Amino acid sequence: MGKPVITILDVVHAKANANARAIIRPALAYKSSVWKRNKKTGRRDQIIQTSHLITGRRGTGGTFLSGLMPRVIKYAKKNNRHIEIVDNRESIPWTAMPKLKGITFRPDQKRALRAVRRRHRGKIVFPTGSGKTIIAAGIISMFPQLRVLFLCHTTDLLFQTVTALCKYFPNVYALGGGSKTLWDKIYNCENPILVAIDKSYYNIMKKDGGELSVFFDMIIVDEAHHVNSKDSQYGQILEHNLAPRRYGLTATVPTQRKQILVNEGLLGPTIAELTLEEGIETGIVAKPEVNLIPVPYDIRMNKKCQGRFKKYYEHGVVKNRIRNKLITDQIIQTINNGETVLTIIERQEHGKLLQKMLKLKGVRVPFIYGSTIRDKRQLALKQLTSRKMKAVICSRVWKEGINVPSLNHIINAVGLKEEKAVLQAAGRGLRTTDDKTTVKITDFLDPYKYLAEHSVLRVSVYVKKGWLK
């Protein structure tokens, strides 16, 4: 019987021989479900089965994502199993200390940058508003000789990142959001930094024929929790790119087992972390203070909605005039106090209804959603940041990545129950300023079927975080 051997083929894949595969397979297991037709009843039954993020069959070798190497090594040691590791990866050393003009790195940021010097890959998990873009720029400054691909997933994030990086580096290019990148300039530049929307880069990569897979030396992924499927655009880009160094920046991490394994396999494990609680305690991020407003009960709602969730959301949230009046009253009160407010909604119709109600009261508030043109989005963000504009309504297009340091008040008008969405909504205003250490979060206690349960789940998040006043 041969000895267990894992050969790290490149930055993407590793190969385990049959003996090694048998040892590490449980470390790469996850639950999945399939639907199969029941021959007796004719119905489709959901079958829960165990799958593994490694190829091969019993008694054979298999390949897996090389970012999972720390996990499988730890698993083997825990079970007192020795596996020989053969590493064929290219190594690119850092060549400069992190340095950005006008920036003094905080101790937590220095800790993250030290981790990058030691590790060729991994995730940096810092809360929204804690300066992840500064960390990314610090990473780039340590490798002035490298060609860098910086991936993000929205137009707003693209231009926010380009604006930030242009303060420190000369060769920054944008791809996506209407920006046309001249590839001749990039290919002829010794150390280009390409900031690209994942969809735009993926479309070019498909037509490239493989040349781009070895062009970049380092990949940085913003909002890296979106890397959760090998079949996604992020997954395809990362699996077909051999950049020796790769890092992910995020405030949240995936919670489902398969998504955790894929995320770790393509980017690597967490190498530096600052919790939201640590950020609040040290004054790095503003502390949210939650204000809960009960929505009055209307007995006619149950008959109108007929027990269906879609109807309850439509009439109990989107078209609920009483609830919407509570929202617009909060917006007007904030404006009258000389403060800024961002109202987040789920459906486009909801944003337009709120906008119309405010207009009838003599208050004009822009509504930013998916189809809003780039110039209008950028102008609204700029004016809200500078406080020339006091209020903006936005869809989930601004649910992450957009930071407004001057923001005093966030109204979470979305409803629903997703914890990640609740935290992302709060994240829009977590950046501190000289005169701001807290941010107000307004949410609603909805009294109807489904909606009440969702309200309780959101409240449980606020209680767990210690944000309720």
Buried (B, 14 or more C-beta within 10 A) or exposed (E): EEEBBBBBBEBBBBBBBBBBBBBBBEBBBBEEEEEEEEEEEEEEEEEEEEBBBBBBEEEEBBBBBBBBBBBBBEBBEEEEBEBEBEEEBEEBEBEEEBEBEEBEBBEBBBBBBEBBEEBBBBBBBBBBBBBBBBBBBBBBBBBEEBBBBBBBBBBBBBBBBBBBBBEBBEBBBBBBBEBEBEBEEBEEBEBBBBBBBBEBBBBBBEEBEEEBBEBBBBBBBBBBBBBBBBEBBBBBBBBBBBBBBBBBBBBBBBEEBBBBBBBBBBBBBBBBBBEBEBBBEEEBBBBBBBBBBEBEEBEEBBEEBEEEEEBBBBBBBBBBEEBBEBBBEBBBEBBEEEBBBBBBBBBBEBBBBBBEBBEEEEBEBBBBBEEBEBEEBBBBBEBBBEBEBBBBBBBBBBBBBBBBBBBBBBBBBBBBBEBBBBBBBBBBBBBBEEEBEBBBBBBBBBBBBBBBEBBEBBBEBBEEBEBBE
